[in-house]
């Protein structure tokens, strides 16, 4: 028995959409599963902008499941789309792939060295794995299979019979100009915005117009060269005989559309056809689908007037930005994918970034130092959830990130601060014995017994250090003391180092060393170690910290000093500080 939908007056955006979708589903198809949908084109790397196409309906579907309803989240793999261009920077691909332009994605060879049978399967595979890790439950639909096995035959014949009506609808929009797009900024790749709609269907396809024989909403793939560079020259509604010629190879033939499965409806007809065929209640779309004459706008009229269906509830979703991609794999052309993000952050954190912002709000996913702040924010949220001080909307976003209707996502048993883990693996270069020693000393009263307790967060932090932090920013601890610098210190500098070394044994924990390094400048100023800092004292602390960094890692900055001291070890610290 479904649970009654909660009031949307004081709930988060997911709950509000769930309320609307449940009400609409009960109005349209009472007693049937609620259908939400996404569309992804495996024409290249499926990036983090495209992920919003999936996460928006997933979060709504999951909320509906939590209320006891049966839900189907359809993901249409638009693998029967035409191959449009050879993407830059993809490993195993060169200009020779240009010969396949115009063929279905499932008829294009995978990049050289791939374990997959075709182009679409190659780029789909990474997304399938990422969705499994993210806890996204869905029913996948291959559009190649749908079209080539005749699933849409009646819908295709119906569209062809009603081609004049479709043409008239499209003609209402052909003269409407979309608003001028703003000039693209010359931002570096690491700050680029990824348009989430880019992989959502084939937004750039033609609408079937332009042929001298009239309008046809169906485009065959050539029976000889396999490309869609074809023109329909005639069609008979009674016999379903369709004649076409290929402008690429000159081939032509006449087929019976009632038996022919080697083509597809043009995108602006295909999408609304699917809404009606699948009974989709909710499907978001990106900004490029929402301008005058775009697929979503035109589709609403076509689904209603041609396919006797209803347009889904369809919020527009905004861009996803990326901050920092220092060493993104060249095999992806510098475009970060969900798989890339999941190498440096746990699945709940990535889910949270999509759950906490309304679809029409843009946000950034951090591959640079900002990821440390994001993790701090996440850990603080988790603490508020635990002590009951969290705000309702934040609690909802946390819940949607940490678990699905099917249960909790895997989590790190001892979620030590990400920035601490990153600093430790930076210094130890991943040496497990040394890493365990340092992490065990963070809290001597509750030591870490195994690195597995800190995983998978530890592994994500290590991946971030090794793949995203440039070599010149990595931490290299000195092997020998800087005798020149030590010899140049005045009495005050030498005394500050003496006080630090004197307190190492009694303060050997993360909290203790924090107190010690901040307290030395206070004692030097004649204050108590717990005195409140003044502007002058903060200057003295910064000067002291810079001295320690120079003596330990030959730079003015580095990992947090308490973590660095733990990582270096007391004996080596004393050696480098001139004891």
C-alpha positions in Angstrom: 0.0 0.0 0.0 1.6 3.3 -1.1 2.4 5.7 1.7 0.5 9.0 1.4 2.6 11.7 -0.3 4.0 14.2 2.2 3.1 17.9 2.0 5.4 19.9 -0.2 5.1 23.1 1.8 8.3 22.6 3.8 10.2 20.0 1.8 13.1 19.9 -0.5 12.9 20.1 -4.3 13.0 16.4 -4.7 9.9 15.9 -2.5 8.1 18.7 -4.3 8.6 17.0 -7.7 7.8 13.6 -6.2 4.4 15.1 -5.1 3.7 16.4 -8.6 4.8 13.2 -10.3 2.7 10.9 -8.1 -0.4 13.1 -8.6 0.2 13.2 -12.3 0.8 9.4 -12.6 -2.4 8.7 -10.6 -4.3 11.0 -12.9 -2.9 9.5 -16.1 -2.3 5.8 -15.3 -3.7 4.9 -11.8 -2.4 1.6 -10.4 0.5 1.5 -12.9 4.2 2.0 -12.2 5.4 5.6 -12.2 7.6 6.2 -15.2 10.5 8.6 -15.2 13.1 8.9 -18.0 16.6 10.0 -19.0 18.3 9.9 -22.4 22.1 9.5 -22.9 24.0 9.4 -26.2 27.2 7.3 -26.0 28.7 9.4 -28.8 31.8 10.1 -26.7 32.7 10.4 -23.0 29.5 10.7 -21.0 30.5 13.6 -18.7 29.5 15.0 -15.4 27.1 17.5 -17.1 25.3 14.6 -18.7 25.0 12.9 -15.3 22.5 15.5 -14.2 20.2 14.1 -16.9 20.2 10.9 -14.8 20.5 12.1 -11.3 17.6 14.5 -11.5 15.0 11.8 -12.3 16.8 9.2 -10.2 16.5 11.3 -7.0 12.8 11.9 -7.7 12.2 8.2 -8.5 14.0 7.1 -5.4 11.9 9.4 -3.2 8.8 7.9 -4.8 10.1 4.4 -4.1 10.7 5.4 -0.5 7.0 6.2 -0.3 6.1 2.7 -1.4 5.3 3.2 -5.1 6.6 1.1 -7.9 8.8 3.2 -10.2 10.5 2.6 -13.5 13.5 4.9 -14.3 14.1 4.4 -18.0 17.5 5.3 -19.4 17.4 5.4 -23.2 20.8 4.8 -24.6 20.6 6.8 -27.9 23.0 4.4 -29.5 21.1 4.5 -32.9 22.0 8.2 -33.3 24.3 9.1 -36.1 28.1 9.4 -35.5 28.6 13.1 -36.1 32.3 13.8 -35.7 35.6 12.4 -34.6 36.1 13.6 -31.0 39.5 15.2 -30.2 41.9 13.7 -27.7 40.4 10.2 -27.4 43.0 7.5 -27.1 42.9 4.9 -29.9 41.1 7.2 -32.3 42.5 9.1 -35.3 41.2 10.9 -38.3 40.4 7.6 -40.1 37.3 7.4 -37.9 35.9 10.2 -40.1 34.9 7.6 -42.6 32.2 6.4 -40.2 30.4 9.7 -39.9 26.7 9.2 -40.6 26.6 5.7 -39.4 24.7 4.6 -36.2 26.9 4.7 -33.2 26.6 0.9 -32.8 28.0 0.5 -36.3 31.2 2.5 -35.6 34.3 0.6 -34.4 35.3 1.1 -30.8 38.6 3.0 -30.2 41.6 0.9 -30.9 42.5 -1.4 -28.0 39.0 -1.3 -26.6 37.5 -4.5 -25.1 34.0 -3.5 -26.5 32.5 -4.4 -29.8 31.5 -0.9 -31.0 31.7 2.8 -30.3 28.5 3.0 -28.3 29.3 0.0 -26.1 32.7 1.4 -25.3 31.5 4.8 -24.0 28.4 3.3 -22.4 30.4 0.8 -20.3 32.1 3.4 -18.0 28.7 5.1 -17.3 27.1 1.8 -16.5 29.8 1.1 -13.9 29.5 4.6 -12.5 25.7 4.4 -12.1 26.1 1.1 -10.3 28.5 2.6 -7.8 26.2 5.6 -7.4 23.3 3.4 -6.5 21.2 4.4 -9.5 18.5 1.8 -10.3 17.2 1.9 -13.8 15.9 0.0 -16.9 18.2 0.5 -19.8 16.8 0.7 -23.3 19.0 0.4 -26.4 17.4 2.5 -29.2 19.4 0.4 -31.7 17.5 -2.7 -30.4 14.2 -0.9 -30.4 14.5 0.3 -34.0 16.2 -2.7 -35.6 13.8 -5.2 -34.1 10.7 -3.3 -35.2 9.4 -2.3 -31.8 8.4 1.2 -33.0 7.0 0.0 -36.4 3.4 1.1 -35.7 4.6 4.4 -34.4 6.8 5.0 -37.5 4.0 4.2 -39.9 1.6 6.4 -37.9 4.1 9.3 -38.1 4.5 8.8 -41.8 0.7 8.8 -42.3 0.6 12.1 -40.3 3.7 13.7 -41.9 1.7 16.7 -43.2 0.4 17.4 -39.7 3.9 17.0 -38.2 5.3 19.3 -40.9 2.7 21.9 -40.1 3.5 21.8 -36.4 7.2 22.1 -37.1 6.6 24.9 -39.5 5.1 27.0 -36.7 8.5 27.0 -35.1 10.9 27.1 -38.0 10.5 30.9 -38.3 11.0 31.4 -34.6 14.5 32.3 -33.7 16.0 31.1 -30.5 17.5 33.8 -28.2 21.1 34.6 -29.2 23.5 32.4 -27.2 26.0 34.4 -25.1 29.5 34.4 -26.4 31.5 31.5 -25.0 34.1 32.7 -22.6 37.7 31.8 -23.1 37.9 30.0 -19.8 40.5 27.3 -19.4 39.3 23.8 -19.5 39.4 23.4 -15.8 36.8 26.1 -15.3 34.6 25.1 -18.2 30.9 24.6 -17.9 29.6 21.2 -19.1 26.2 21.6 -20.6 24.2 18.8 -19.1 22.0 18.5 -22.1 24.8 17.7 -24.5 24.3 14.0 -24.2 20.6 14.1 -23.9 19.3 12.8 -27.2 20.2 14.2 -30.5 19.4 17.8 -30.1 21.2 18.9 -33.2 19.5 16.6 -35.7 17.4 18.0 -38.5 13.7 17.8 -38.3 13.2 15.9 -41.6 12.5 19.0 -43.8 14.3 20.1 -46.9 13.5 17.2 -49.3 12.2 18.1 -52.8 9.6 15.3 -52.6 8.0 16.7 -49.5 8.4 16.3 -45.7 9.2 12.9 -44.2 9.8 12.4 -40.5 11.8 9.2 -41.1 15.4 8.8 -42.2 16.7 5.4 -43.5 20.3 4.3 -43.1 21.7 3.4 -46.5 21.5 -0.3 -47.3 24.9 -0.1 -49.0 27.2 2.3 -47.1 25.3 2.3 -43.8 25.1 6.1 -43.5 22.1 8.4 -43.0 23.1 10.7 -45.8 19.9 9.6 -47.5 16.9 11.4 -49.1 13.4 9.9 -49.2 12.1 10.4 -52.7 8.6 8.9 -52.4 6.3 7.1 -50.0 3.0 5.3 -50.5 0.8 5.2 -47.4 -1.2 2.2 -48.6 1.7 -0.1 -49.5 4.2 1.5 -47.2 6.7 1.5 -50.1 9.5 4.0 -49.4 12.1 5.0 -52.0 15.3 6.7 -51.1 18.7 7.6 -52.5 22.0 8.0 -50.7 24.0 11.1 -51.4 27.2 9.5 -50.0 27.5 6.5 -52.3 24.7 6.9 -54.8 22.9 3.8 -53.8 19.1 3.8 -54.0 16.3 1.3 -53.3 12.6 0.9 -52.6 11.6 -0.9 -49.3 8.4 -1.6 -47.5 8.4 0.4 -44.3 6.1 -2.2 -42.7 9.1 -4.6 -42.9 12.1 -2.3 -43.0 14.1 -1.8 -39.8 17.1 0.2 -40.9 16.2 3.7 -40.0 14.7 6.0 -37.4 12.4 8.9 -36.8 14.0 12.3 -36.8 14.8 13.5 -33.3 12.0 16.0 -32.9 9.5 13.3 -33.7 11.3 10.4 -32.0 11.4 12.0 -28.6 7.7 12.7 -28.2 6.9 9.3 -29.8 8.8 7.7 -26.9 7.0 9.8 -24.3 3.7 8.4 -25.5 5.0 4.8 -26.1 6.6 4.5 -22.6 4.0 6.7 -20.7 6.7 8.9 -19.3 5.5 11.2 -16.5 8.8 12.9 -15.6 11.8 13.7 -17.8 14.1 16.8 -17.3 15.8 18.5 -20.2 18.8 20.8 -20.5 18.7 24.4 -21.4 19.2 23.8 -25.2 16.0 21.9 -25.3 13.9 24.7 -23.8 14.3 27.6 -26.3 11.7 28.4 -29.0 11.6 25.6 -31.6 13.7 23.2 -29.6 13.0 19.6 -29.1 11.1 19.8 -25.8 8.9 22.7 -26.8 8.0 21.2 -30.2 7.7 17.8 -28.7 5.0 18.9 -26.4 2.7 19.7 -29.3 3.7 16.7 -31.4 3.1 14.2 -28.6 -0.4 15.7 -28.0 -1.6 16.2 -31.5 0.1 13.2 -33.3 0.7 10.5 -30.7 -2.3 11.2 -28.4 0.0 11.5 -25.4 1.0 13.9 -22.7 4.3 15.8 -22.4 6.2 14.8 -19.2 6.7 17.1 -16.3 10.0 18.4 -17.5 12.1 20.8 -15.4 15.0 22.5 -17.2 18.4 21.8 -15.6 21.4 24.1 -15.5 25.1 23.7 -16.2 27.6 21.7 -14.2 30.9 23.4 -13.8 34.3 21.9 -13.2 37.0 23.5 -11.1 40.5 22.1 -11.7 41.4 19.2 -14.0 45.2 19.3 -13.6 46.0 15.9 -15.1 42.8 14.5 -16.6 43.4 11.5 -18.8 44.1 12.3 -22.5 41.9 9.4 -23.4 38.9 11.5 -22.4 40.0 14.6 -24.2 40.1 16.6 -20.9 36.4 16.0 -20.2 35.8 14.7 -16.7 33.3 11.8 -16.4 31.5 10.3 -13.4 34.2 7.6 -13.4 36.8 10.3 -13.0 35.0 11.9 -10.1 34.4 8.6 -8.4 38.2 8.0 -8.4 38.7 11.0 -6.1 35.4 11.2 -4.1 33.1 8.7 -2.6 29.7 8.1 -4.2 27.7 9.7 -1.4 29.6 13.0 -1.8 29.1 13.0 -5.6 25.3 12.3 -5.1 25.1 15.1 -2.6 26.4 17.7 -5.1 23.5 16.9 -7.3 20.9 16.5 -4.5 21.5 19.7 -2.7 20.9 22.0 -5.6 17.7 22.5 -7.5 17.9 21.4 -11.1 17.9 25.0 -12.4 20.8 25.9 -10.2 24.3 25.5 -11.6 27.1 24.2 -9.5 30.8 23.1 -9.7 32.4 19.8 -9.1 35.9 20.2 -7.7 39.0 18.4 -8.9 41.3 20.9 -7.3 42.0 21.9 -3.7 38.4 22.8 -3.4 37.6 19.1 -2.9 39.1 19.3 0.5 36.6 22.1 1.5 33.7 20.1 0.0 34.7 17.1 2.2 35.0 19.3 5.3 31.5 20.6 4.5 30.2 17.1 4.1 31.7 15.9 7.3 30.2 18.9 9.1 26.8 18.1 7.7 27.2 14.5 8.9 28.0 15.7 12.4 24.9 17.9 12.4 22.8 15.0 11.3 24.2 12.9 14.1 23.5 15.5 16.8 20.1 16.5 15.5 21.1 20.2 14.7 20.7 19.9 10.9 18.1 21.9 9.0 15.3 19.8 7.4 16.3 20.5 3.7 20.0 19.7 4.5 18.9 16.5 6.3 16.9 15.5 3.2 19.9 16.2 0.9 22.1 14.1 3.2 19.7 11.3 3.3 19.4 11.2 -0.5 23.2 11.2 -0.8 24.0 8.5 1.8 21.3 6.0 0.9 18.7 5.0 -1.6 15.3 3.2 -1.1 17.3 0.0 -1.5 19.6 0.8 1.5 22.8 2.5 2.6 25.6 3.2 0.2 29.0 1.8 1.2 30.8 4.1 3.5 34.2 4.6 5.2 34.1 3.1 8.8 36.5 5.8 10.1 35.9 8.9 7.9 39.1 10.8 8.8 39.3 14.3 7.3 40.0 14.1 3.6 42.6 16.9 3.7 44.5 15.0 6.4 44.4 11.8 4.4 45.6 13.7 1.3 48.4 15.3 3.2 49.6 11.9 4.7 49.6 10.0 1.4 51.3 13.0 -0.2 54.1 12.8 2.3 54.3 9.0 2.4 53.8 8.5 -1.3 51.3 5.8 -0.4 53.7 3.6 1.7 51.1 1.7 3.7 53.2 0.9 6.8 54.2 4.6 7.3 50.6 5.7 6.4 49.2 3.5 9.1 51.7 4.7 11.7 50.8 8.3 11.1 47.0 7.8 11.0 47.2 5.7 14.2 48.9 8.6 15.9 46.2 11.2 15.0 44.2 10.1 18.0 46.3 8.0 20.4 43.2 7.3 22.6 41.4 5.7 19.6 44.1 4.5 17.2 43.4 3.2 13.7 44.1 -0.5 13.6 44.0 -1.1 9.9 44.0 1.1 6.8 40.8 -0.7 5.7 39.0 1.4 8.4 39.9 4.5 6.5 38.9 3.1 3.1 37.6 3.9 0.6 38.1 7.6 1.5 41.9 7.0 1.9 42.1 5.5 -1.6 40.1 8.5 -3.0 42.5 10.9 -1.4 45.5 9.1 -2.7 44.0 9.1 -6.2 43.5 12.8 -5.9 47.1 13.4 -4.9 48.5 11.3 -7.6 46.3 12.3 -10.5 45.2 15.9 -9.8 48.1 17.6 -7.8 50.9 18.7 -10.1 54.3 17.3 -9.3 55.7 20.7 -8.4 53.0 21.0 -5.7 53.7 17.7 -4.1 55.4 17.6 -0.7 59.0 16.4 -0.5 60.4 16.3 3.0 64.1 17.3 3.2 66.6 14.5 3.7 69.2 16.8 5.5 68.9 19.9 7.6 69.1 23.3 5.9 72.3 24.3 7.7 72.5 27.7 5.9 69.0 28.7 7.1 69.5 27.3 10.6 72.8 29.3 10.8 71.1 32.5 9.8 68.4 32.4 12.6 68.5 35.0 15.4 68.0 34.1 19.0 64.2 34.4 18.8 64.1 32.0 15.9 66.3 29.4 17.6 64.2 29.7 20.8 60.9 29.1 19.0 62.4 25.9 17.5 63.6 24.8 20.9 60.1 25.3 22.4 58.6 23.3 19.6 61.0 20.4 20.0 60.6 20.4 23.7 56.9 19.9 23.4 56.9 17.2 20.8 56.7 14.2 23.1 53.9 15.5 25.3 51.9 16.8 22.4 52.3 13.9 20.0 48.7 13.7 18.5 46.9 15.8 15.9 45.1 17.9 18.5 48.2 18.2 20.7 50.5 19.3 17.8 47.9 21.8 16.7 47.9 23.3 20.2 51.7 23.3 20.2 52.4 24.9 16.8 49.9 27.7 17.5 51.1 28.0 21.1 54.8 28.6 20.5 54.4 32.1 19.1 52.1 32.9 22.0 54.6 31.8 24.6 57.3 33.7 22.7 55.1 36.8 23.0 54.8 36.3 26.8 51.3 35.0 26.6 49.6 31.8 27.8 49.4 29.0 25.2 45.6 29.3 25.1 45.5 33.1 24.8 43.3 34.5 22.1 45.2 35.6 19.0 45.6 39.2 18.2 46.4 40.7 14.7 50.1 41.0 15.8 50.1 37.4 17.1 48.7 36.1 13.8 51.5 37.7 11.9 54.0 36.0 14.3 52.3 32.7 13.8 52.5 33.0 10.0 56.2 33.8 10.2 56.8 30.8 12.5 54.8 28.5 10.2 56.8 29.7 7.1 60.1 29.0 8.9 59.0 25.4 9.8 57.9 24.8 6.2 61.2 26.0 4.8 63.1 23.8 7.2 61.0 20.7 6.6 59.9 20.9 2.9 61.9 23.8 1.5 58.8 25.8 0.7 56.8 28.6 2.4 53.6 26.5 2.5 52.6 22.8 2.6 50.2 20.4 4.3 48.8 21.4 7.7 51.7 21.6 10.1 50.3 19.2 12.7 49.8 16.6 10.0 53.2 17.2 8.5 54.9 16.9 11.8 53.1 13.5 12.5 54.1 12.3 9.0 57.7 13.3 9.3 58.1 11.7 12.8 59.5 13.2 16.0 63.1 12.1 15.5 63.3 13.3 11.9 61.6 16.6 12.9 64.3 17.2 15.5 67.0 16.4 13.0 65.7 18.8 10.4 65.1 21.6 13.0 68.8 21.4 14.1 68.6 19.4 17.4 
